[in-house]
Amino acid sequence: MTGSNLLDTNIVIELFKGNSTITEFLETLEEEINIPFAVLGELYLGAYRSANPKKHIKQINSFLERCNVLIADDETANHYALIKTALLQKGKPIPENDMWIAAVSKQFDLKLHTKDKHFKEIDNLNLKSW
């Protein structure tokens, strides 16, 4: 794996929509784009539920040619459990997939790019809010 950035689903969707700010940022990176397995699952879910699944699957497959998909292992699961425990203790739960995304970010020490504000509830998460 190379690169120091991890993209959340909403950032990839903005890229697909042609958001110029996101596109310009990603074009300046001289490294691979990383996405966690959960983001890929959310992208496929959105594509299959859309009015034009074939178009969106093609878009995802094209995107996958220039990014690295990070999968879960025992270390990811440990980070997930620590994150969920801390959020439950605070009384600030967030969506399950987002805890997995944060776990991947922590495991590989990657900056997570997202539009979701609830990631700020996770302690010591390297975060770029858009």
C-alpha positions in Angstrom: 0.0 0.0 0.0 1.2 3.5 -0.8 -0.4 6.8 0.0 -1.5 8.5 3.1 -5.1 9.3 2.3 -8.3 7.3 2.7 -11.6 8.3 1.1 -15.0 8.0 2.6 -18.0 7.1 0.3 -19.3 10.6 0.1 -16.0 11.9 -1.2 -15.9 9.2 -3.9 -19.5 10.1 -4.8 -18.5 13.8 -5.1 -15.7 12.7 -7.4 -18.2 10.8 -9.5 -20.5 13.8 -9.7 -17.6 15.9 -11.0 -17.0 18.0 -7.9 -14.1 20.2 -9.1 -12.6 20.8 -5.6 -12.4 17.0 -5.0 -11.2 16.3 -8.5 -8.4 18.9 -8.3 -7.3 17.6 -4.9 -7.1 14.0 -6.1 -5.2 15.1 -9.2 -2.5 16.7 -7.1 -1.8 13.5 -5.2 1.3 11.7 -6.3 0.2 8.6 -4.6 -2.4 5.9 -4.7 -5.9 6.6 -3.6 -7.0 4.3 -0.8 -10.5 3.2 0.1 -11.7 0.8 2.7 -13.7 -2.3 1.9 -16.8 -0.7 3.5 -16.7 2.2 1.1 -16.5 -0.2 -1.9 -19.6 -2.0 -0.5 -21.5 1.2 -0.1 -20.6 2.3 -3.7 -21.8 -1.0 -5.1 -25.0 -0.8 -3.0 -25.7 2.7 -4.4 -25.0 1.5 -7.9 -27.3 -1.5 -7.7 -30.1 0.6 -6.2 -29.8 3.3 -8.8 -31.8 3.8 -12.0 -28.8 2.9 -14.1 -26.8 0.2 -12.3 -24.7 -0.7 -15.4 -23.4 2.9 -15.8 -22.6 3.2 -12.1 -20.8 -0.2 -11.9 -18.7 0.8 -14.9 -17.9 4.0 -13.1 -16.8 2.1 -10.0 -14.7 -0.3 -11.9 -12.9 2.5 -13.7 -12.3 4.2 -10.3 -10.9 0.9 -8.9 -8.2 0.9 -11.5 -6.5 3.9 -9.8 -7.1 3.0 -6.2 -6.2 0.5 -3.5 -8.9 -1.3 -1.6 -8.0 -2.0 2.0 -9.5 -5.1 3.5 -10.3 -6.0 7.1 -8.2 -8.3 9.3 -7.8 -9.0 13.0 -6.0 -5.7 13.6 -8.9 -3.8 11.9 -11.4 -5.7 14.1 -9.5 -4.6 17.2 -9.5 -0.9 16.1 -13.2 -1.3 15.3 -14.0 -2.7 18.8 -11.9 0.1 20.5 -13.7 2.8 18.5 -17.2 1.4 19.1 -16.5 0.9 22.8 -15.4 4.5 23.2 -18.4 5.9 21.2 -20.8 3.8 23.3 -19.2 5.1 26.5 -19.7 8.6 25.2 -23.2 7.9 24.2 -22.3 9.0 20.6 -22.8 6.0 18.3 -22.2 6.4 14.6 -23.2 4.1 11.7 -21.5 0.7 11.7 -19.8 1.1 8.3 -18.3 4.4 9.5 -16.7 2.7 12.5 -15.1 0.2 10.1 -13.9 3.0 7.9 -12.4 4.8 10.9 -10.8 1.5 12.0 -9.0 1.2 8.6 -7.9 4.8 8.9 -6.4 4.2 12.3 -4.9 0.8 11.4 -2.9 2.2 8.5 -2.5 5.7 9.9 -4.2 7.3 7.0 -5.9 10.7 6.8 -9.7 10.1 6.3 -11.4 12.5 3.9 -15.1 12.8 4.5 -18.1 15.1 4.6 -19.6 13.4 7.6 -19.3 15.4 10.8 -19.8 12.5 13.2 -16.3 11.2 12.6 -15.1 14.0 14.9 -16.5 12.0 17.8 -13.7 9.4 17.3 -10.6 10.3 19.3 -7.2 10.6 17.6 -8.6 10.1 14.1 -6.6 11.8 11.4 -9.4 13.6 9.7 -9.9 16.0 6.8 -13.5 17.4 6.8 -14.7 18.7 3.5 
